[in-house]
Amino acid sequence: MSGTQAWGFTDDRGAELGADRVPRRVIGYVRAGAALCDLGVTPVAVYGSGHDGDVLDPAKEGGLTAAAVTYLGPGRALDEGLLRELRPDVIVDVTYDGKSPYALDEAVAERLGVPLVALSVGNELTLPAVLGRFGALAVSLGAAPDDGTSAEGSPADLRAAEDELREVAARTRLGVLALSGAGPDQVHLARPLAWPELARLAELGVRLVDPGPGPGANWLTGDWGRASELRPDLVLFDSRAHATAPDEALSGVRFSPWNPETPPSPAAYARFFRTLAGALAG
């Protein structure tokens, strides 16, 4: 794809974005940037969310560190002068509500005169649809389209990982609870259908444990005793740096890591599904 071609893309807020040439210098929210890196578009820099600190969270880095992508710190505290010095052609963020970018104030992009793409990672889209949108953006930015091979990280490789997980889930039938530790006295219990990747696990036959009625659209917040009362066989625990490790109340339970901000790429989800399949198989 020639860099002199005009570029256009409609994001998941319905914003029609364009430029007189294909953007080459991409800056993105770390989740979006890691996905693009997997898909063949290496960002010049990435920024974090309000959960993130001054160092890139190892759970979120994907291939960014290996690709020597600069981490700029939390998006809401970005140095606009530094951002301007990096000369971005486009900024890529995610959106959970289909209205606003998640980790960066849209006014920052407006002041820089740079288009801001926001792609949905909320439960209004299925996981395949989320992956499809990131794939389409990557191709528009110059990545090679899927060639149908089963190379590692390809859509075919993801399908193979799903088949592996489906087989193990059918054989083991273990109850799986996804959660995020919030300290010694509090834990957030994931509502499975509120998360595209957890909903996909259910479609693949994983028996997900629902935390039950109560407030919260994505999480039900309680104490660790509440998690233990649900009697899970395996716990998917939030592996991000700001989350706390599972409590002793869950002793005797199998554990497997889960990044609720897994990069939306076939490579990242193939790794996640294979890791879970191994944990289920024990």
LUMVODREN-894785 format. One record per residue (C-alpha): residue in one letter; x, y, z; residue number from 1; chain. Coordinates in pm, whole numbers, m for minus. Example, Ala and Ser with C-alpha at 12.3 -4.5 7.8 and 13.67 -1.06 7.14 Angstrom:
! residues 2
<node code="a" x="1230" y="m450" z="780" pos="1" unit="A"/>
<node code="s" x="1367" y="m106" z="714" pos="2" unit="A"/>
***
This chain:
! residues 282
<node code="m" x="0" y="0" z="0" pos="1" unit="A"/>
<node code="s" x="156" y="329" z="m106" pos="2" unit="A"/>
<node code="g" x="210" y="598" z="155" pos="3" unit="A"/>
<node code="t" x="78" y="854" z="m96" pos="4" unit="A"/>
<node code="q" x="m268" y="699" z="m106" pos="5" unit="A"/>
<node code="a" x="m554" y="872" z="72" pos="6" unit="A"/>
<node code="w" x="m670" y="697" z="388" pos="7" unit="A"/>
<node code="g" x="m1013" y="663" z="537" pos="8" unit="A"/>
<node code="f" x="m1164" y="462" z="821" pos="9" unit="A"/>
<node code="t" x="m1493" y="474" z="1013" pos="10" unit="A"/>
<node code="d" x="m1443" y="387" z="1378" pos="11" unit="A"/>
<node code="d" x="m1687" y="231" z="1623" pos="12" unit="A"/>
<node code="r" x="m1825" y="567" z="1735" pos="13" unit="A"/>
<node code="g" x="m1933" y="621" z="1376" pos="14" unit="A"/>
<node code="a" x="m1662" y="886" z="1327" pos="15" unit="A"/>
<node code="e" x="m1549" y="905" z="965" pos="16" unit="A"/>
<node code="l" x="m1176" y="969" z="975" pos="17" unit="A"/>
<node code="g" x="m945" y="1048" z="688" pos="18" unit="A"/>
<node code="a" x="m604" y="1172" z="581" pos="19" unit="A"/>
<node code="d" x="m437" y="1253" z="252" pos="20" unit="A"/>
<node code="r" x="m200" y="960" z="300" pos="21" unit="A"/>
<node code="v" x="m193" y="631" z="490" pos="22" unit="A"/>
<node code="p" x="m82" y="700" z="851" pos="23" unit="A"/>
<node code="r" x="260" y="557" z="929" pos="24" unit="A"/>
<node code="r" x="334" y="696" z="1274" pos="25" unit="A"/>
<node code="v" x="80" y="534" z="1504" pos="26" unit="A"/>
<node code="i" x="41" y="606" z="1874" pos="27" unit="A"/>
<node code="g" x="m210" y="400" z="2065" pos="28" unit="A"/>
<node code="y" x="m352" y="293" z="2395" pos="29" unit="A"/>
<node code="v" x="m141" y="m1" z="2509" pos="30" unit="A"/>
<node code="r" x="m415" y="m258" z="2444" pos="31" unit="A"/>
<node code="a" x="m475" y="m129" z="2093" pos="32" unit="A"/>
<node code="g" x="m104" y="m82" z="2026" pos="33" unit="A"/>
<node code="a" x="m19" y="m437" z="2131" pos="34" unit="A"/>
<node code="a" x="m291" y="m571" z="1902" pos="35" unit="A"/>
<node code="l" x="m167" y="m367" z="1606" pos="36" unit="A"/>
<node code="c" x="188" y="m485" z="1677" pos="37" unit="A"/>
<node code="d" x="66" y="m847" z="1655" pos="38" unit="A"/>
<node code="l" x="m115" y="m764" z="1332" pos="39" unit="A"/>
<node code="g" x="189" y="m615" z="1158" pos="40" unit="A"/>
<node code="v" x="162" y="m244" z="1240" pos="41" unit="A"/>
<node code="t" x="427" y="m139" z="1494" pos="42" unit="A"/>
<node code="p" x="335" y="179" z="1685" pos="43" unit="A"/>
<node code="v" x="597" y="444" z="1756" pos="44" unit="A"/>
<node code="a" x="462" y="471" z="2113" pos="45" unit="A"/>
<node code="v" x="180" y="360" z="2343" pos="46" unit="A"/>
<node code="y" x="15" y="506" z="2653" pos="47" unit="A"/>
<node code="g" x="m167" y="346" z="2945" pos="48" unit="A"/>
<node code="s" x="m494" y="389" z="3132" pos="49" unit="A"/>
<node code="g" x="m577" y="519" z="3477" pos="50" unit="A"/>
<node code="h" x="m484" y="174" z="3611" pos="51" unit="A"/>
<node code="d" x="m130" y="208" z="3477" pos="52" unit="A"/>
<node code="g" x="181" y="365" z="3622" pos="53" unit="A"/>
<node code="d" x="504" y="494" z="3478" pos="54" unit="A"/>
<node code="v" x="625" y="146" z="3376" pos="55" unit="A"/>
<node code="l" x="455" y="m73" z="3115" pos="56" unit="A"/>
<node code="d" x="253" y="m348" z="3284" pos="57" unit="A"/>
<node code="p" x="410" y="m685" z="3187" pos="58" unit="A"/>
<node code="a" x="62" y="m837" z="3155" pos="59" unit="A"/>
<node code="k" x="m22" y="m586" z="2882" pos="60" unit="A"/>
<node code="e" x="302" y="m559" z="2687" pos="61" unit="A"/>
<node code="g" x="243" y="m835" z="2430" pos="62" unit="A"/>
<node code="g" x="509" y="m784" z="2165" pos="63" unit="A"/>
<node code="l" x="561" y="m414" z="2239" pos="64" unit="A"/>
<node code="t" x="880" y="m451" z="2443" pos="65" unit="A"/>
<node code="a" x="1039" y="m684" z="2188" pos="66" unit="A"/>
<node code="a" x="953" y="m431" z="1917" pos="67" unit="A"/>
<node code="a" x="1114" y="m150" z="2124" pos="68" unit="A"/>
<node code="v" x="791" y="53" z="2133" pos="69" unit="A"/>
<node code="t" x="812" y="353" z="2368" pos="70" unit="A"/>
<node code="y" x="574" y="360" z="2664" pos="71" unit="A"/>
<node code="l" x="456" y="711" z="2753" pos="72" unit="A"/>
<node code="g" x="277" y="649" z="3083" pos="73" unit="A"/>
<node code="p" x="m96" y="697" z="3162" pos="74" unit="A"/>
<node code="g" x="m294" y="863" z="2884" pos="75" unit="A"/>
<node code="r" x="m470" y="1118" z="3103" pos="76" unit="A"/>
<node code="a" x="m134" y="1252" z="3222" pos="77" unit="A"/>
<node code="l" x="47" y="1261" z="2886" pos="78" unit="A"/>
<node code="d" x="295" y="1539" z="2815" pos="79" unit="A"/>
<node code="e" x="140" y="1695" z="2506" pos="80" unit="A"/>
<node code="g" x="473" y="1848" z="2410" pos="81" unit="A"/>
<node code="l" x="632" y="1503" z="2400" pos="82" unit="A"/>
<node code="l" x="334" y="1370" z="2208" pos="83" unit="A"/>
<node code="r" x="374" y="1647" z="1951" pos="84" unit="A"/>
<node code="e" x="747" y="1573" z="1919" pos="85" unit="A"/>
<node code="l" x="660" y="1213" z="1826" pos="86" unit="A"/>
<node code="r" x="469" y="1345" z="1522" pos="87" unit="A"/>
<node code="p" x="182" y="1093" z="1522" pos="88" unit="A"/>
<node code="d" x="m25" y="1052" z="1207" pos="89" unit="A"/>
<node code="v" x="m305" y="873" z="1392" pos="90" unit="A"/>
<node code="i" x="m395" y="782" z="1751" pos="91" unit="A"/>
<node code="v" x="m575" y="454" z="1822" pos="92" unit="A"/>
<node code="d" x="m775" y="399" z="2142" pos="93" unit="A"/>
<node code="v" x="m1057" y="168" z="2249" pos="94" unit="A"/>
<node code="t" x="m1412" y="249" z="2354" pos="95" unit="A"/>
<node code="y" x="m1639" y="65" z="2596" pos="96" unit="A"/>
<node code="d" x="m1949" y="277" z="2541" pos="97" unit="A"/>
<node code="g" x="m1930" y="346" z="2166" pos="98" unit="A"/>
<node code="k" x="m1909" y="719" z="2239" pos="99" unit="A"/>
<node code="s" x="m1576" y="814" z="2394" pos="100" unit="A"/>
<node code="p" x="m1215" y="694" z="2379" pos="101" unit="A"/>
<node code="y" x="m1124" y="511" z="2697" pos="102" unit="A"/>
<node code="a" x="m771" y="618" z="2792" pos="103" unit="A"/>
<node code="l" x="m710" y="953" z="2623" pos="104" unit="A"/>
<node code="d" x="m902" y="1279" z="2622" pos="105" unit="A"/>
<node code="e" x="m1023" y="1331" z="2265" pos="106" unit="A"/>
<node code="a" x="m936" y="1701" z="2296" pos="107" unit="A"/>
<node code="v" x="m568" y="1606" z="2300" pos="108" unit="A"/>
<node code="a" x="m593" y="1458" z="1951" pos="109" unit="A"/>
<node code="e" x="m794" y="1761" z="1837" pos="110" unit="A"/>
<node code="r" x="m525" y="2000" z="1960" pos="111" unit="A"/>
<node code="l" x="m262" y="1796" z="1776" pos="112" unit="A"/>
<node code="g" x="m473" y="1790" z="1461" pos="113" unit="A"/>
<node code="v" x="m449" y="1411" z="1447" pos="114" unit="A"/>
<node code="p" x="m735" y="1166" z="1376" pos="115" unit="A"/>
<node code="l" x="m829" y="947" z="1674" pos="116" unit="A"/>
<node code="v" x="m967" y="599" z="1603" pos="117" unit="A"/>
<node code="a" x="m1171" y="438" z="1883" pos="118" unit="A"/>
<node code="l" x="m1257" y="70" z="1838" pos="119" unit="A"/>
<node code="s" x="m1512" y="m108" z="2054" pos="120" unit="A"/>
<node code="v" x="m1407" y="m371" z="2306" pos="121" unit="A"/>
<node code="g" x="m1738" y="m375" z="2492" pos="122" unit="A"/>
<node code="n" x="m1999" y="m648" z="2497" pos="123" unit="A"/>
<node code="e" x="m2207" y="m497" z="2218" pos="124" unit="A"/>
<node code="l" x="m1972" y="m685" z="1984" pos="125" unit="A"/>
<node code="t" x="m1875" y="m1051" z="1987" pos="126" unit="A"/>
<node code="l" x="m1508" y="m1139" z="2021" pos="127" unit="A"/>
<node code="p" x="m1482" y="m1237" z="1652" pos="128" unit="A"/>
<node code="a" x="m1632" y="m900" z="1559" pos="129" unit="A"/>
<node code="v" x="m1386" y="m714" z="1786" pos="130" unit="A"/>
<node code="l" x="m1096" y="m902" z="1628" pos="131" unit="A"/>
<node code="g" x="m1234" y="m831" z="1282" pos="132" unit="A"/>
<node code="r" x="m1244" y="m457" z="1345" pos="133" unit="A"/>
<node code="f" x="m883" y="m446" z="1463" pos="134" unit="A"/>
<node code="g" x="m782" y="m658" z="1167" pos="135" unit="A"/>
<node code="a" x="m957" y="m418" z="929" pos="136" unit="A"/>
<node code="l" x="m784" y="m118" z="1088" pos="137" unit="A"/>
<node code="a" x="m445" y="m287" z="1063" pos="138" unit="A"/>
<node code="v" x="m495" y="m361" z="695" pos="139" unit="A"/>
<node code="s" x="m601" y="m1" z="634" pos="140" unit="A"/>
<node code="l" x="m271" y="106" z="797" pos="141" unit="A"/>
<node code="g" x="m65" y="m115" z="568" pos="142" unit="A"/>
<node code="a" x="m64" y="m460" z="730" pos="143" unit="A"/>
<node code="a" x="m85" y="m763" z="504" pos="144" unit="A"/>
<node code="p" x="m436" y="m914" z="494" pos="145" unit="A"/>
<node code="d" x="m494" y="m1268" z="619" pos="146" unit="A"/>
<node code="d" x="m354" y="m1509" z="362" pos="147" unit="A"/>
<node code="g" x="m540" y="m1814" z="492" pos="148" unit="A"/>
<node code="t" x="m233" y="m1994" z="626" pos="149" unit="A"/>
<node code="s" x="m220" y="m2151" z="971" pos="150" unit="A"/>
<node code="a" x="96" y="m1969" z="1078" pos="151" unit="A"/>
<node code="e" x="131" y="m1887" z="1447" pos="152" unit="A"/>
<node code="g" x="m87" y="m1589" z="1533" pos="153" unit="A"/>
<node code="s" x="m307" y="m1621" z="1225" pos="154" unit="A"/>
<node code="p" x="m687" y="m1645" z="1235" pos="155" unit="A"/>
<node code="a" x="m651" y="m2014" z="1142" pos="156" unit="A"/>
<node code="d" x="m419" y="m2064" z="1440" pos="157" unit="A"/>
<node code="l" x="m679" y="m1900" z="1664" pos="158" unit="A"/>
<node code="r" x="m944" y="m2140" z="1531" pos="159" unit="A"/>
<node code="a" x="m713" y="m2432" z="1612" pos="160" unit="A"/>
<node code="a" x="m667" y="m2299" z="1966" pos="161" unit="A"/>
<node code="e" x="m1046" y="m2269" z="2001" pos="162" unit="A"/>
<node code="d" x="m1087" y="m2630" z="1884" pos="163" unit="A"/>
<node code="e" x="m832" y="m2741" z="2142" pos="164" unit="A"/>
<node code="l" x="m1012" y="m2553" z="2419" pos="165" unit="A"/>
<node code="r" x="m1352" y="m2682" z="2307" pos="166" unit="A"/>
<node code="e" x="m1230" y="m3042" z="2328" pos="167" unit="A"/>
<node code="v" x="m1074" y="m2998" z="2674" pos="168" unit="A"/>
<node code="a" x="m1379" y="m2811" z="2808" pos="169" unit="A"/>
<node code="a" x="m1614" y="m3088" z="2691" pos="170" unit="A"/>
<node code="r" x="m1397" y="m3350" z="2856" pos="171" unit="A"/>
<node code="t" x="m1336" y="m3179" z="3191" pos="172" unit="A"/>
<node code="r" x="m1657" y="m2981" z="3257" pos="173" unit="A"/>
<node code="l" x="m1491" y="m2774" z="3531" pos="174" unit="A"/>
<node code="g" x="m1658" y="m2462" z="3668" pos="175" unit="A"/>
<node code="v" x="m1457" y="m2149" z="3589" pos="176" unit="A"/>
<node code="l" x="m1486" y="m1820" z="3779" pos="177" unit="A"/>
<node code="a" x="m1323" y="m1503" z="3642" pos="178" unit="A"/>
<node code="l" x="m1228" y="m1238" z="3895" pos="179" unit="A"/>
<node code="s" x="m1011" y="m939" z="3973" pos="180" unit="A"/>
<node code="g" x="m857" y="m905" z="4317" pos="181" unit="A"/>
<node code="a" x="m904" y="m560" z="4475" pos="182" unit="A"/>
<node code="g" x="m720" y="m611" z="4804" pos="183" unit="A"/>
<node code="p" x="m742" y="m846" z="5103" pos="184" unit="A"/>
<node code="d" x="m1108" y="m768" z="5169" pos="185" unit="A"/>
<node code="q" x="m1255" y="m717" z="4824" pos="186" unit="A"/>
<node code="v" x="m1279" y="m894" z="4491" pos="187" unit="A"/>
<node code="h" x="m1459" y="m814" z="4167" pos="188" unit="A"/>
<node code="l" x="m1638" y="m1118" z="4021" pos="189" unit="A"/>
<node code="a" x="m1685" y="m1105" z="3644" pos="190" unit="A"/>
<node code="r" x="m2027" y="m1139" z="3488" pos="191" unit="A"/>
<node code="p" x="m1947" y="m1375" z="3198" pos="192" unit="A"/>
<node code="l" x="m2174" y="m1228" z="2932" pos="193" unit="A"/>
<node code="a" x="m2044" y="m876" z="2997" pos="194" unit="A"/>
<node code="w" x="m1705" y="m963" z="2846" pos="195" unit="A"/>
<node code="p" x="m1666" y="m1061" z="2478" pos="196" unit="A"/>
<node code="e" x="m1385" y="m1308" z="2554" pos="197" unit="A"/>
<node code="l" x="m1572" y="m1473" z="2842" pos="198" unit="A"/>
<node code="a" x="m1885" y="m1498" z="2630" pos="199" unit="A"/>
<node code="r" x="m1668" y="m1665" z="2366" pos="200" unit="A"/>
<node code="l" x="m1541" y="m1914" z="2625" pos="201" unit="A"/>
<node code="a" x="m1901" y="m2003" z="2703" pos="202" unit="A"/>
<node code="e" x="m1966" y="m2059" z="2330" pos="203" unit="A"/>
<node code="l" x="m1667" y="m2294" z="2326" pos="204" unit="A"/>
<node code="g" x="m1819" y="m2500" z="2607" pos="205" unit="A"/>
<node code="v" x="m1633" y="m2362" z="2909" pos="206" unit="A"/>
<node code="r" x="m1866" y="m2380" z="3210" pos="207" unit="A"/>
<node code="l" x="m1843" y="m2028" z="3350" pos="208" unit="A"/>
<node code="v" x="m1964" y="m1951" z="3701" pos="209" unit="A"/>
<node code="d" x="m2200" y="m1652" z="3725" pos="210" unit="A"/>
<node code="p" x="m2161" y="m1454" z="4049" pos="211" unit="A"/>
<node code="g" x="m2536" y="m1404" z="4080" pos="212" unit="A"/>
<node code="p" x="m2765" y="m1102" z="4129" pos="213" unit="A"/>
<node code="g" x="m2645" y="m770" z="4258" pos="214" unit="A"/>
<node code="p" x="m2519" y="m431" z="4142" pos="215" unit="A"/>
<node code="g" x="m2262" y="m385" z="3869" pos="216" unit="A"/>
<node code="a" x="m2283" y="m439" z="3493" pos="217" unit="A"/>
<node code="n" x="m1944" y="m604" z="3441" pos="218" unit="A"/>
<node code="w" x="m1849" y="m708" z="3794" pos="219" unit="A"/>
<node code="l" x="m2021" y="m807" z="4115" pos="220" unit="A"/>
<node code="t" x="m1807" y="m677" z="4400" pos="221" unit="A"/>
<node code="g" x="m1787" y="m874" z="4723" pos="222" unit="A"/>
<node code="d" x="m1539" y="m1032" z="4959" pos="223" unit="A"/>
<node code="w" x="m1321" y="m1336" z="4899" pos="224" unit="A"/>
<node code="g" x="m1563" y="m1549" z="5100" pos="225" unit="A"/>
<node code="r" x="m1828" y="m1479" z="4836" pos="226" unit="A"/>
<node code="a" x="m1589" y="m1608" z="4568" pos="227" unit="A"/>
<node code="s" x="m1521" y="m1921" z="4771" pos="228" unit="A"/>
<node code="e" x="m1895" y="m1985" z="4821" pos="229" unit="A"/>
<node code="l" x="m1935" y="m2013" z="4443" pos="230" unit="A"/>
<node code="r" x="m1715" y="m2326" z="4462" pos="231" unit="A"/>
<node code="p" x="m1523" y="m2283" z="4136" pos="232" unit="A"/>
<node code="d" x="m1295" y="m2558" z="4014" pos="233" unit="A"/>
<node code="l" x="m1071" y="m2308" z="3835" pos="234" unit="A"/>
<node code="v" x="m1023" y="m1934" z="3881" pos="235" unit="A"/>
<node code="l" x="m928" y="m1701" z="3599" pos="236" unit="A"/>
<node code="f" x="m748" y="m1430" z="3794" pos="237" unit="A"/>
<node code="d" x="m676" y="m1078" z="3674" pos="238" unit="A"/>
<node code="s" x="m303" y="m1079" z="3602" pos="239" unit="A"/>
<node code="r" x="m262" y="m702" z="3558" pos="240" unit="A"/>
<node code="a" x="m18" y="m524" z="3786" pos="241" unit="A"/>
<node code="h" x="m283" y="m327" z="3977" pos="242" unit="A"/>
<node code="a" x="m486" y="m637" z="4068" pos="243" unit="A"/>
<node code="t" x="m409" y="m842" z="4380" pos="244" unit="A"/>
<node code="a" x="m336" y="m1214" z="4378" pos="245" unit="A"/>
<node code="p" x="m614" y="m1462" z="4469" pos="246" unit="A"/>
<node code="d" x="m685" y="m1491" z="4841" pos="247" unit="A"/>
<node code="e" x="m610" y="m1795" z="5061" pos="248" unit="A"/>
<node code="a" x="m985" y="m1847" z="5082" pos="249" unit="A"/>
<node code="l" x="m958" y="m2006" z="4740" pos="250" unit="A"/>
<node code="s" x="m702" y="m2269" z="4836" pos="251" unit="A"/>
<node code="g" x="m738" y="m2602" z="4659" pos="252" unit="A"/>
<node code="v" x="m861" y="m2432" z="4340" pos="253" unit="A"/>
<node code="r" x="m677" y="m2434" z="4008" pos="254" unit="A"/>
<node code="f" x="m567" y="m2095" z="3874" pos="255" unit="A"/>
<node code="s" x="m502" y="m1952" z="3530" pos="256" unit="A"/>
<node code="p" x="m411" y="m1591" z="3439" pos="257" unit="A"/>
<node code="w" x="m654" y="m1362" z="3260" pos="258" unit="A"/>
<node code="n" x="m579" y="m1014" z="3132" pos="259" unit="A"/>
<node code="p" x="m916" y="m834" z="3097" pos="260" unit="A"/>
<node code="e" x="m734" y="m608" z="2850" pos="261" unit="A"/>
<node code="t" x="m595" y="m883" z="2627" pos="262" unit="A"/>
<node code="p" x="m480" y="m729" z="2297" pos="263" unit="A"/>
<node code="p" x="m758" y="m784" z="2039" pos="264" unit="A"/>
<node code="s" x="m550" y="m996" z="1802" pos="265" unit="A"/>
<node code="p" x="m571" y="m1363" z="1698" pos="266" unit="A"/>
<node code="a" x="m219" y="m1421" z="1838" pos="267" unit="A"/>
<node code="a" x="m304" y="m1292" z="2186" pos="268" unit="A"/>
<node code="y" x="m630" y="m1484" z="2214" pos="269" unit="A"/>
<node code="a" x="m477" y="m1805" z="2077" pos="270" unit="A"/>
<node code="r" x="m222" y="m1786" z="2361" pos="271" unit="A"/>
<node code="f" x="m495" y="m1717" z="2617" pos="272" unit="A"/>
<node code="f" x="m716" y="m2005" z="2499" pos="273" unit="A"/>
<node code="r" x="m425" y="m2251" z="2493" pos="274" unit="A"/>
<node code="t" x="m316" y="m2148" z="2842" pos="275" unit="A"/>
<node code="l" x="m668" y="m2200" z="2970" pos="276" unit="A"/>
<node code="a" x="m695" y="m2537" z="2794" pos="277" unit="A"/>
<node code="g" x="m377" y="m2646" z="2971" pos="278" unit="A"/>
<node code="a" x="m511" y="m2530" z="3308" pos="279" unit="A"/>
<node code="l" x="m841" y="m2712" z="3255" pos="280" unit="A"/>
<node code="a" x="m656" y="m3029" z="3156" pos="281" unit="A"/>
<node code="g" x="m455" y="m3000" z="3476" pos="282" unit="A"/>
***
